[in-house]
């Protein structure tokens, strides 16, 4: 199995999520099977707030590696966990051969915090006790709870200084916002490589929900697409594929070294986008390899 960090850049990775209920994994394997045919460099598996989806994360990540030979990234949240509980979780992931973890705070719960208050606490714990490669989230338009982008970047620098190996961005639709963010974090002394998170628009309802949840800005062009085609699921899906293709193509021309597609478990959309950008990715990989 290839090592994600040894792959010639730019890389292509996908995010999937486990089912909410135990015993409903068949749809996930259909998704994974379809995505594996696109030759991704990594597949990340999200982490539920509790119950079966939390348990399924490790099962799915392990099987993707063993059955498909694709590196995986297991999401891990720390809110409400004690050090003892986190040790059990991390020991389990390590025993399964999982090498990459996306360290997240998670949504606040009624139980509140235990031994971990911020993602930085989890990053520090992992780096002090384990050999995992640690990924961390970053927010080109700032975390929804942050007072300012500058303050958010200060917190990001703290996380990176603890030994973060890779950053993954929250979704965004305006490339200019990301490029300004990239310049700002470089000036702040952050040198971690960045996987750029792209979520293809597939419905007007999805757009509203996701942007409200994460605080992503909606450019006028996207608003017009949603307004014009929101009533037609097929048309808005195709428009979303075209927009994501244009967005990714521009980002690659700006030197982005990793594209991370939030697939929403819809492999047909990921396949269409990959078909559109594959020649660009291949040509950039060949160029980078020749220059080594």
N, C-alpha and C positions, 0 to 999 in steps of 0.2 A: 504494500500500500504506500502511495506517495505521501510525502510530508508536505503539508500546506505551505510551510515557511520556506521550502526548497523549490517551490514551483516558479518557473519563469513568469515574470509579471507581464501584463496585468492578469490578475486572477478573476475567476467568476465563481461566486458562491450563491447558494439558495437558502432561504429560511422556510421551514415548515413548522406546523404546530400539531401536538398530539390531540386526539379526540378528548372531549370533556368526560366521557364515560368509559369505564373499563370495558373491554370486550368489543370495542368498535374500531379496531386497528386496521381492518381490511382496506378502508379508504386511504389510510396513510400509506400502506404498501403499494397501492395503485399509484399514488402520487410519487413516491420514492422511485418506483420502477420507471415511470415516465421521465422523471428528472435525471435519473442515472444515465439515460441514453444521451443526455446533453453534455456528458463528460465534465461535470462541475469539479472544481478544485476542493470544495468543501460544502457540506450541508449542515446547517445549524438547526437545532431542535429546541423550541421554546419550552419554558418551564411554567407550569400552572401554579396557582396560588395554593393548591392543596389537593389531596385525593389522588385519583388514578392518573390524572395528566402529569402530576409531579413524578409518580413512579414510572410512568411510561416514557418519560424523557430519556432515562438511562437505557431502558430496553431498546428503544428505537435507535438511539445513537450507536449502541453497540452493534445492532444488527446491520445498520447501514455500512459499518466498517467491515464486518465479517462476511456479509453476503454480497456486497457491491464493491468493496475495496476503496471506498471514498472516505477521506478524513471527515470527522464530525466535530461540531462545536456544541457542547451541552450548555444551555442557559442555566444559571443558578441564581436564585434570589436569597437574600439573607434576613430580611425583616422577620422578626418573630422567632428566629432560630438561636439556640444556645450554641456555645462552642462545641459541646459534646455532640449535639445533633448534627452540626455542620461537619464535624470530624467523621461521623458515620456516613454521611452523604458523600463526602470527598473520598473516603476510603473505598466506598462502593464504586464510584466512578473510576478510580485508579485501578481497581481490580478487574474492571471490564476492558481496560486498555484505552480508555478515553483520555486524550492528551490535551484537549483544548476546552477552556471554560470561559463563558461570557459572564463576568461577575457583575451582578445587578443588585440594587437595593430592593426593588420590588415595591408594590403598592402598600401604603400604610394600612394596617389592620386594626381592629378593635383591641387586640391583645397588645399592640404597640411593639416596642423593641425589646430585645433581651441583651445579647452580647454584641449585636451588630446594629449600628444606627445608620451608617452610610455604606455605599458600595466600596468606598476606600477601606473600610474596616475589613470587609471580606477579602479584598485584594491583598491587603497586608497579611491576613491570616493564611491565605493560600501560599503566598510567596515565601513566608517564613517556615512553612511546614510541608510543602509539596513541590513537585517538579512540573506542574501543569504550565502550559502556555496560557497566559491570561489575556482575554479580550475585555475591553471596557467600552461602554456607550459614550457617545459624544453628540452634541446637539447644535447643529449649525445655526439654528434660530433661537438658541438657548433653551435650557430645560424649563418646562412650564412653571416650575416652582421657583426658579431663580429670579432675583430682582433685576439683574442686568446680564447681558452677554459677557461683559468683562468679568463679573463676579463668577459666572459659570466657568469661564476659562481658567480662573484661579483654582477652582476646585478640580478641574480637569488636570491641571499641572500637578496638583497634589497626588492624584491617582497615578499619573504617568511616572512620577518620581518614585513610586513604590515598586515599579518594575513591570508595568503593563507592556505587553508585547505587541498588541494591535488594537486600534480603535475601530469601532463600527458606528456609523452615523445613524441618527434617527432619520426617518423619511423626510424628504423635502421635494418641492416641485420647482423651485427657482434656483438654477445653478449659480447665479451671481451671489446669492446668499452663502452658498457653500464655499465658493472661491474666496470671498471676503473672509469667511471664517478660517479657511486654511491659511491665509496670510496672517491673520491675527494670532493663531496658535503657534505658528512658526516664530513670530516675533516674541511670543511668550516663552520660547525655548522648548516647545513640545516637538519632539522629533519622531514620535511613534508613527509607523505606517498607518494608513487609513483605508478601511473598506467602506465604500460609499453605498449607503442604503437607499435603494430605489423601490418604491411601491407603485406598480402600474395601476392606473385608474380603471376600475371594472364596473363601478356603479356610482350614481350620484349620491346615494345613501351612504355608501362606504366612504366616499370623500369627506362628507360632512362629519361622520362619526370619528374617523381617524384624525382629522385635523383638530377637532374639538378636544380629543383625548390627549394629543401630543403637542398642540399649539403650533403646528406647521402652518405657514402662510399659504394662501391660495392665490396664485397669480391670476390676472385677468383672463389670460388665455385658457386656463383650466376652468375658470368659472363659466366662460362662454361655451366651452365644450359640454360641461355638465348641464347648462341651461338649454342648449340647443338639442342635445341628444339624450338627456336624462330619462326620457320616456321610452327609449328604444335600447334594450339591454345589449343587443348584438352590435349596434352602431357605436355605443359608448365604449364597449369593450375594444373594438377595433381602433377607435380614436385614442383610447388609453395606451394601446400597444404602440401606436405611432408616436405619441408624445414621449413615452418612456424610451423608445428607440432613439429619438432625437436628443433627449436629455443625456442618455448614456454616451452617444456618439460625441457630443460636445465635451462631456467630462473626460473621455479618453483622449481627445485632442488637447485637453488642458493638462495632460500628464497624470491623471488619476491612475493608480496602480491596482485597484481592486473594486469590483462591482459586486454588490451584495443585493440580490433580488428578494424582496419580501413577496413570496409567491402566493400567500393566502391559500395554499394547497390547491392551486389552479395551474397544473402543469402545462395546459394548452397555451396559456398566456405566456408563461416562461419560454415555452418552445418557440412561439412566434417571435418573441424579442431576440432570443438567441440566434434564430435563423437570420434576423436582420443585422445583428452586430458581429456574427461569427467571423466574417472575413476581416473586420477591423481588428478584433482580438488576435486572430491568427497572425496577421501581418505585424502587429506590435510585438507579439511574443517572439517571432522569428528575428525581428530587428534587435530586440534586447539580447537574445541568445547569441547572435552574431557579434555583438559588441562586448561580450564577456571576455 
